[in-house]
């Protein structure tokens, strides 16, 4: 893609004439503004979602990506491994979330990849965890300790894999909990960990 200052200015001028928050419209507008690149709907949605549906930021990210020789890794979420999934959590209570992920691409992941909080409620003090490089088709378990909010209600936390260069990639990972005085998720996890440690079993996702 041949990008110069004139093209950048033209895109930003067209952007300034637009004003919508409808996601379908934003996808179509990004495809139209970057018509020379022949973006499909999936790619346009990816760059918009990566930039919190900010059209101007999505344009800049796509141009930066096209000008860079860097290739994004691939990742799929195989399953949510957390014991007690679907149960509620008491207020101000620590609990663990774990997922099994896989490198679904053909290249080994580079160093410096992290799993980062990218939207929604931030549950506790953690906003990122380091992820070891995975070989093609290799799978691994990710685990993080979170803390439920003090107020009762339903909370959603969005997490994404990110390269050291700041690019999101792979499936979106969600943490969805209900904070309730009668919540049992943390207790269920503690009992499960106790039983597996006493039996000598290896806990696997």
N, C-alpha and C positions, 0 to 999 in steps of 0.2 A: 504494500500500500504506500503510495507516494504522498507524504504529508508535509505541508509547508505552512508558513505563517498565514498565507492567504486562506488556505483551507480551514485552519483553526479559527480565524476570525469569522469566516463565513458560517461555520458551525455554531459559534457562540452567538452570532447575530440571529440565526434561525432559532436558536434556543430561547433567546430573549423574547421572541414573539409567541412563545408557547406558554400555556398555563393550565395544567391539568394534574390531578393526583390519581386518576384512574389508572390502574396498573396495565390493563390491556391497551389503553391509549398510549401509555409511556413506552410499551414494547414496540408498538407500531411506529411511534415517532422516532425511536432510536434506530429502527430498521430503515426508516426513510432518510434520516439524517446521515446514516452511514451506508447509503445504498450501494456505493462503489465496493464495499466490503462484502455485500451479499450476506448479511447476518441472518441466520435462521432464528426462529422464535425462541428456541432453547438458549442459544448463545446470548441473545439480547436480554432475555430474562435473567440469565446468570449475572451479567455485568450490572444490571439495574439492582438486583437483589444485593450484590456485593457492596453497592454504594448506597444502600438504604433508599432505593428508588429515587435518587437524585439524578435527573437526566444529564445535567452538565457534568457531574462527577463521573457518571457512567461513560460518557463520551471520552473524557480525559483518560480514564482507566483503560478503555479499549485501545486508544491511540498509543498509550504507553506500552501496552502489551504487544501490539503489532510491531512497534519499533524495537522491541526487545527480543533477543534470541532465546530468552528464557521460556521453557516449556513447563506449564503447570502440571503437578502430579495428579494422580487420580486416586479417589478413595470412595468406598462404599461402606455404609453401615450395615453390618450383617444382622445384629440383633441387640436389644437392650437386655443386659444380663442381671440387672438389679433384682435382688430378692425382695419380694413384697411390692413389686410394681403395681400401681393402681391403688395402693392404700394411702391413707392420709398421714400427715406428720404433725406432731404437736408443735406449738409455737416455740421459737428459739431453741430448736433441737438440731444437733448435728446428725447428718445421715450421709450415706455413700451412694454414688451413682457410678455404674460401670457399663461399658459398651464394648462389643467386639467389632472391630473394623478390619478392613482389608485393603491392601494396595491393589487396585483393580487395573492398574496400568502396566505398561511393558518396561518401565524403567524403575530402578531403585530410587526411593525418595532421597532428596538432599538433606544435609544436616540443617538443624535450626528450625524444624517444623514444630508448631505448637497448636494445641487445641485452645481456642479463645472464646470467651463470652462475646457475642456479637449483637445481642439485642434482648429485649424483654427484661425481666427481673434479674438482678444480680443477687444470687443466693449465697451470702457469706462474703468472705474477704478474697476468695480466689477469683481471678479473671482469666487465668491461663495456666496450662500445664504443658511441660515439654513432652514431645513424642519422638521416640527413636525411629531412625530410618527403617523402612520396610522394603524388602526385596519384592519383585513382581509376584503377585498372587499370595504373598505372605500375609497372615492375619495376626492381630494382637489385641489384647484387652487394655482399655483405658479406664482409669478409675480416679474419681475426685471426691473429696469430702466437702459437702455443702452444709449450709445452715438455713433452716426455715425461718421466714420472717416472724415478727412478733404479732402481727395482725392476722386474724382469721381470713380465709378466702382462698381462691384459686390463683396460682402463680405459674407463669411460663417463662422459661429461660432458654435462649437460643445460643447454640455453640457451633463454631465452624473451625475447620482446620485452616491454618495460615502458614504460608512460607516465610522464610526469614526476610524476604523482600516485601512482605506485606500483602500478598495476594491470597484471598480465600479460595479454597477448592474443596471438592467432594460434597457428599451428602450433608444436609443440615441435621444437627443433633439437638433434640429438644429435651428439656427437663420440665415436666408438668407435675405439680404437686397440689394437693389440697391441704391447707393448714387448718387443723381442727383440734380441739381440746382432747378429743378421744382418739387421736391419730395413733397408729401402731407400727408404722413403717420402721422407725428407728429400733424399736424393741424387737421386731421380727428379724432385722438384720443382726442385732447383737446375739440373739439366741442361735441364729444360723451359724455365725462365726464361732460361737462357743462349742456347738455340736460338732462342727467340722474339725476344730482344733483338738477336741478330745478323742475323736475317732481316728485322727491321723490322716483323714482324707485331704486331698489337694483340691482346693476350690477352683473350679474352672468355669468359664463363662459358657 
